[in-house]
Amino acid sequence: MPSRAFSVYETELDMMSTPEPESGYASGSSSEGLNGNKNSGPEIFFTKAHLNFLNRQLQTLEPQEILKWCITSLPGLYQTTAFGLSGLATMDMLSKLDVPRPQMVHLLFLDTLHHFSETLELVENVRERYPLTSVHVYKPEGVETADAFAKKYGEKLWETNDERYDWLAKVEPARRAYRELDLHAVLTGRRRTQGGKRGDLPVIEVDEAGLIKVNPMANWTFEQVREYVKVNNVPYNALLDRGYKSVGDWHSTQPIKEGEDERAGRWKGQQKTECGIHNPRSKYAEFLKQQELKKHEEALHKALQAC
């Protein structure tokens, strides 16, 4: 069956009623795209065999070559980043490609309201260094500060209900961004050497929501990324000089010791290794999904009673 890049806002009923085509691009007669946006790019479809073929081909390429392929092949392409070292290297590589302005890949940054001040300073440094690259910032809905977030959802929600925290601070803003930006595919900074669930990471994948994710740095090590950043004088997070290798929210990130995996400082002492963005099957996400299905069932029941 094809892996389909459908809108993350389609319901299961919508998907059941829509036949899946073979690999390629689909465009209808309507001027509105998947997310209800006019002049939307086409939907993208990959069969499993096609996806496997692409991974075999892309596996042998350098990140710059993978990025060139992405720009020419994937409409609605953005780079999602928390301004980690791999994401910064990717961004610099993109800035040096000979790409027409309309085809430039812009950034999506999820401001959870709980980032380190050093991370937020880096965002401004990036804006100055790469003025042609737009940074789209999305925050938890309805709040602008950490204090407002705590007042609305409770103190230290990441401790009392970490899955709900991930949903509110990361997953919901990401989905809102996908809809509003008409985003079909993303570049990530994930690499196999980061360990955990990333150990067998493919170069290109389609997640459970149908979003295409490309991991151009999948084959590179931390040392390769760090060397690229150094040689090309790419701005980076000051925390990396203080023992951090992977930087997320301040409340769930610690520096690591010599010999530890580079993501060992994330959610230290917990079984958790990924936030909700790369772990969509969280209990809270499943709860919301069931609530949505229940609403559809109730609406269908009322419609049948009215007949």
N, C-alpha and C positions, 0 to 999 in steps of 0.2 A: 504494500500500500504506500502511496506517496506520503512524504512528510510535508505537511502543509503549513505555510506561513500565513495563518489567518489572524484576524484581529483578536487581541486578547479580551475583547469585549463581546465577542459573539457568544451566544449561549450554546449548550450542547444540542438543544433542539434545532438551532440554526444550522449547526454543523451536520446533523443527521439528515437534514433536508437538502443539503448542497452536495452534488456529486463531486468527487475528487478527480481532477484531471491528472495527466501524466506530468513529468517534470517540465518546467518552463514558466512562462509568465501568463497571467490571465487578466484580461481587461474586459469589462462589460460595456454596454451601451450607455450606462449612466455616467454622468460627469463627476459623480461622487465616489470616493474610494471606500476602502474597508472601514475606516474610522469616521465616515460621514463627512470627509473633507473633500472639497472640490479640487480638481486638478491633482488628485492623488496618484501616486505611482501604482504600478500593477502589483497584484498579488504574486508571490513567488512560490513555486511548488518544486519539491525534490522527491523523487522516488528513493527508496532505501538504496537501491543499486547505484543510482546517480550520486547520492550522498557519499557512499563508500568510494566511488570512483574519484570524486572531487578530493576526498581526503588523501587518497593514494597519490594524487598529482600534487596537491598543495604541500604534502608532508616533506617533499624534497626541496621546497623553495625557501629562500630567505624571507624574513618579515617584510622587507620592502617590496618584494615580488608578490607576496600574498596581498599586500595592501593595494597594489596596482590592479590585481585581479578583482578585488572587492569593489573598487571604485567603478570599474567598467561593467560589473556583472550584477551588482545588488542595488536596486533603487531603495530610497528611504533609509540610507545608511547613516548612522551616527556612531560616535565613540562614547561609551559609558565609562566614566572614570571617577575615582576618588583621589586622583593625582598621586597614585603610587608610582614607583620607579618604572615598572613596565608600561604603564599608561603614559607616562611622560615621554619615554623613549618612542612609543608608537606615535604620539602627537608630533614629536620632532621629525620623525621620518615622513609623516604625512605632509608636514609643512615644506618639505624639500622635494616633494614629487612635483613634476610638471603637470599640474592639473588645472583646467579652466575653473574660474571662480564658481560657476553654478554647480560644479561637481565636488566642491570642497566638503570634507567631512567635519562636521561641527561636534561640539562636546555636550554631553549630558552629565551634570553633576547633581547628585542627590545630597542636599544639605540636610542632614538629620537633625540639625540644631545642637548636636553633641560632638562636633569635630573639635580637634585640638586647634588652638589659635594659630599654631604653625601651619596647619593645613589651609586655613582660611587666608593666611598671608600668602601662601604659595599660589592660591587661586588668582590673587591680584597680580602676582609676579608673572603668571602665565598670560593673563590678559595683556600685559604690557609687552611681553616678549613675542607673542603671536597675535598681533592685532587683527589679522584677517580671519582668525578662527573664533567663532561665536561660542560662548559658554552659556548654555541654558541651565539655569538653576531651579530645582524643584524642591520644595520643603513639605513637611507634613501639612495636610490640608487644614486650613483655618487657624494656624498658629505661625508666629514669626520668631519666637524666642524659646529658649530652653525653659524659662520660668513659665511661659504661657502653656507649653506642652505639659509640664508637671501639674499645673493647675487644672488643666482639662482632663488629663488621663491618670494622674496620680504620681506621687514621688517615686523615683527609681523604678519605673515600669519595667526596665530591662532585667530587674531582679525579681519582681513579683509576677511578671508574665512576659517572658522574653519573646515569645512567638507573636504576641500582640504588638509588642514594641517594634519588632522587625516589620510587621505588616504596616503599621502606622507611619513609621519613619522611613521605610525603604520601599516595600513592595507597592503600596498604594500610590505613593508619589511616582514610582517608576511607571506603573500602568497608566497613570494620568498623563505622564509625559509621552508615552508611546502613542496615546490617542491624539493628544493635542499637536504633537509634532509630526503625526502620520509616519511614525517610525516602523520600519519593516525588518531591519537588520542592525545588529550592533557589533562593534569591535570591543573586545574585552582585553584586560591585561593579564589574564590567567595563564599560568605556565605549569608544565608537568612537574618540574622540580620543586614546586611549592608543597608537594606532598598531599596527604589526605585523599579526598575524592578526586583530586586533580591529577593523580598519578597516571591515569590513562586517558587524559584529555585529548579529544580529536581537534584538528585545526578548525573544522566547521561542524556545527551541530544545529539541530532544531529542537528547542525545548518543548516542554509539555503544553505550553500556551501557543506554540506555533512560531515563536520568535526565532529568527536565524541569528546564531551567535558565532562570530568568527574570533578565533584566538591566535592572532598572527605571531605572538611570541611563545607559542606552546613549546617549541623545541629549544628555546634559549634557557640558559641557567641564570641565576641571580648575578653571578660574576660577569657574564656577557652583557647583561643589561646595565650593570653598574659601570662597566668599562665604556659602553656606548655613551652613557650620560656624561661621564667624565671627559671623554675625547671631544664630544660635541658641545660641551659647556651648557648642558640642559639644566634649567633650574630644578631643584628638588627640595623635598621636605627636610628642614633642619633636624628633625627628629632622627633621621637616618644616621646622623653623626653622633647620636647618643645611645646607640645600641638597638634601635628599632629597625626592623626590616620590612614589616607589613604594618601599615597604619590605618586604623579605622576610627571608631568613636573612642573618646578618651576613657570612658568607663569600662571598655572591654579590650584595651590594648596595652601591652607591657613590652618593655625591651626584652631581648632574648639573650641567653648565655651562649658562649662559644660552643659550637657543635650541635646546637638545637636546630630543628627545622625552622625555616624563615617565617612560617606562620604560627610558630609555637606560642608567640605572645598574644595571639588573638583568642579570646574566651578561655584564658588559661585556667586549668583545673576543671573544665567542663568537657562533655562529650562533643559539644558543638564545634563544627569546623567551617560552616558556611552560614551566611545570613539568608533571609527569605528570598532574596533575588535569585540566588543560585540553588535554592532548596524550596521550590514552590509547593511541595507536598507537606507543608507544615500543618499542624492541627488547626491553627487559626484559619489558614487559607481554606482548609477542607470544610470548616464550620461555615465560613462565608459562602462557599460554593453550595453547600446543602441548603442554606437559607435562600439563596437565589433560585435554586430548583424548586423549593417549596413555594415561593412566590409564583413561579410559572404554573405549578400544579393548581394552586388556588385560583389563579386567573382563568385557567382552562376549565376548572370545575364550575365557576360562575358563568362562563360563557355557555357551557352545556346546559346549565339550569335555565338560562334565559331563552334557550331555543324552544 
